[in-house]
């Protein structure tokens, strides 16, 4: 009986080492990209100053703004923050967050008229209105 066991053990070990199948695709692929959203594409509009403690420190009264959405992920820019990013949520909201200060953000919502948001700092606030730009 022990002889059989001693003979079977190396065979089992060799069989276990012989499994050269690659790991399942789910283990190597990482996180799949989110599905496309109905808001994917180019957006363009205007930021209009709604509030200013010191007008000169807030810049112009209004200026153009653009946003690009791909697979529900948005890229735009916010005054004083440079690039801003966000993700479209299931409730049709999107919050753009600046790269320089995580507290600086522009929460907004998609409506039948387009995207509306408010970007506010300590001294300034802008109303954002965008519609699809077709690009």
Secondary structure, 3 states (H helix, E strand, C coil): CHHHHHHHHHHHHHHHHCCCCCCCHHHHCCCCCCCCCCCCEEEEEEEEEEEECCHHHHCCCEEEEEEEEECCEEEEEECCCEEEEEECCCCCEEEEEECCCCCCEEEEEEECCEEEEEEECCCEEEEEEEEECCC
